[in-house]
Amino acid sequence: YLLFAMKISFLKVFSMFVVFTIVTSPILLFNYQKLGIISYSPSQYSGFSLLIGTKKETKGTYYSEFLDEVAEEIRNREQNGTLDFKKEVTKLTEKSGLKEGIVGGVISNKIASEMALIRIQKDGLPLLVIAIKNKIPLFYAGINGYSWSLESSKLLEQYPAINFEKLIDYFSRLIHYLMLVCGVITLIAMITVAEERERNMIGLIASAVLSIGFLHAFVEVQPKYHYSILSAFPIIAFGCFKYSGKLYKKYFVDSRDIRKLNT
């Protein structure tokens, strides 16, 4: 979006990446020097999320047995002679100065990442289908638990025939799907008909909201993960409301008039 819609030069985009690298370099250096891993994240347990997100049977959602799977993989590797888990923990503990429990978790996380990558290599296409069909809709419009506050409400007692919990959850899904459609409309408008100033602000937010769901294609997904983008919905709604008419005019009214002139 920065390159093609906002017309920012490749050099400037590359400069942004360099600045990001410099700012996060202390985390990168700590992870590499202490733990021997290359990661910009202060959390060293993303491999578990990747393992959960690549399980076809659960469609990339949480399941409690993932730690048992990692433990079984560790046992298999020890039996095959390809891993001495206690030795690796001791060696990395001495090198990093961290507690054995943390180090053991880091090594287990690395093994979880390797297991997940094998799943992606084996079932990459089916996992992509699951991501598009199940995970992305779940991320944007899954049941969010808004109805929990009704569990002790007197409304349920007064109107037992009405399922308020389902009504609220379905209404929530509808709103989130509408916002997703608005995001698509807004992004198209920003690229085609918007003024430069608004293109820079609203379009970048819309592209971020739309892309963040796709970033969960191979990692664990839960509806609550989209809470961080709720604050962007009013901005997207504004862009959709303001520019949908201009889009309609450009692609339907104006194009129809041009066709009439040509005929």
N, C-alpha and C positions, 0 to 999 in steps of 0.2 A: 504494500500500500504506500509506504514511504517513497518507493522508487517510481511507481507507475501512476499513482493518483495525485500525490502531493508534489511530484516532479522534483524530489530532492535528489541531488547528485549522488552517485555511488560513493564518492569520496566522503561526503558528509555522513552517509549511513555507516560506512566503514569506521569513521571517526567515533560515531555513537557506540559502536561495538567495542572499540579500543578503550573508550572511557569506562564502559561497563566492566570490561576486563580488569582495568586498573583498580576500580572501586572495589570489586569483589576478589581481587588477588589475595588478600590476607586469608580468606576462607579457602581459596584454591591451594595456597601454599601449605596451610595447616593440614588439610586433608591429604595432600601428597607427601609431605615430610613426615607426618605422624602416622598416617594410616596406609600410605602407599596407594591411594586411590585418586583419580582425577575427577573432581566434583566441585561445582560452584555453590553447592547447597550446604548450609550448616547442618542439615540432617543427613546422616549417612545410611538411612534405611529406605531409600527409594526403591531398592531392588525388591523388597517385599511387596510394595505397591504394584510393581511391574509384574511380579509373579501372580498376584491376585487378578490383575487386569487381563491376563492372557490365558485364563482358564475358561475353556469353551462351555463346560457344563454349568457354570454359574454365570455365564455371560458377562464376565469381567467385573462382577460385584463381589462384595466381601464374603468370605467363607472362613470359618474358624480353623479349618484343618491345614491351612497353608504352612504353619510352623511344623506340623507333623511331617509334611512332605519334605521340608528342608532338612529336618532331623533324619529322615529316612535316606535322603540323598547323601548326607554326611556319613551315615553308617555304611552305605554302599561304597563310597569312595575309600573309606578306611579299610573295608574288606578287600577292595581291589588293590590296595597299596598306593593309591594316587593321592591320598591325603592323610596327614597325621594332625587331627584337629587340635589336640592339646598342645602339641609342639608349635603349631602355627600361632595359637593364642599366646603361649609363653613368649615366643620370639617377638611378636608384635607388641605385647605388653611392655617388654623391656625397652623396645625401640621408642614407643610413643609416650610411655609414662602414664598411660591411662589405666583405668580399672579393668580387670579381666572380663567382667560382665559386659562392659562396653565394647571391648575388643572382640569378644566372642560374637556379639551381635553384628559387628561390622563384617567379620568373616562370613557369618551366616548370610548376611545381606548380599555379599558378593556372590555366594553360591546361588542364592535365590535369583539374582540377575542372570547368571549363566543358565539356569533352568528356564527362565522366561525367554531368553534369546533362542534357546532350542525350540521352544513352543512356537515362536514367531517364524523361525525358519521352516518348521514343519507345517504349520497351519496358518501362514500369513494371510492368505485370501479369506478363509472362513472367519478369521478374527476381524478382518476389515469389514466383512458383511455384518458381523455382530455389532461392531462399533457403530456402523451407520444405522442399522435397524433397531438396536436396543440401547446402546450405551449413550449415544449423543442425545436421543429423546429423553432418556432417563436423567441425564445431566441437566438439560434445560427445563424439563417439565415433569419430572418425577414427583410423586407424592412427597410433600415436604414436611408433613407433620404439623401443618397449621391448625389442624383440627384437635390437637392434643388438649388445647385449652377448654374444649367442650366436654371433656370426660366427666367433670363434676358439675356441669351446667344444669340448671333447672329446666332449660329448654328441652333437653332430652326427655325429661319426665313429663312435661306438659304436652309435648307433641311426639309421642312414641312412634307414630306411623311415618314420620319424616326422618330420613337418614341425613342429619345435618353434617356429619363427618364426611360422607361421600360427596355431598353437595359442595362443601368448601374445597375439598381436594380436587374435584373435577373443575370447579371454577378457577382454582389456582392453576391447573394445567392449561386451561383455555387461555388465561391471561399470559402465561409464559410462552405458549405457542404463538399468540398474537405478537408478542414482543420479538420473537424470533423472526417472524415474517416481516415485521417492521424493520428489524435490523437489516434484512436483505434488501428491502426497498430503499432504506436510507443509504446503504452502501452503494447501490446502483446510482442513486440520485447524486451522491457526493462525487462520483466519478464522471457523471455525464452532464448534469445540469446545475450543480451547485456553484455558488461563488467561492472564490479561492479561500477567503477567511474562514467561512463555515466548513469548507471541505477539510481544512487542516484540523479543526477542532472536532466536529461531530463525526466525520468520516473515520478518523483514527480510532475513536471510541467504539464505533459500530464494528469496525474490522477486528478490534480486540475482543469484543463480546462474541462475535461469530467464530473467531479462531480458537478461543480458549476451550470450547467444547471439543473441537477436533483434536486438541492436544491430549485428550484423554482416550484416544483410540486404543492404546495398548496398556494403559495403567488403570488402576482401580477407579471406579466412578460411583459416586453417591449423589443424590439430589441436593444435599446440603452444600456440596462443593460450589454451587453457582451463587451462593449467598453474596460472594464478594463482588458480583457484577450487578446486583439488584439496583445499586445507586445509579447505574448508567441507563436504566430503562427509561426514566423521564426524558433524558436527552435524546435517546433513540426515538421515543414516541414523538417528540417535537420535530425531529428531522423527517419522520414519516409523514406527519400531519402537514408539514409545510411544503414538502417536495413531491408528494404523491400526485398532486394536481399537475405540477410541471412535467412530471414523467408522462402522465396520461396525455397531456397536450402535445408533447414532443413525439411520442411514439405512436399515438393513435390519431389525434386530431390533425396535427401538422402533416404526418405521413399520408393520411387519407386525402388531404387537400392537394398534396404533391401528386398523388396518383391520379386525381381528377384532372389536374392540369396537364399531365402527360397524356391522358386519353383524349 
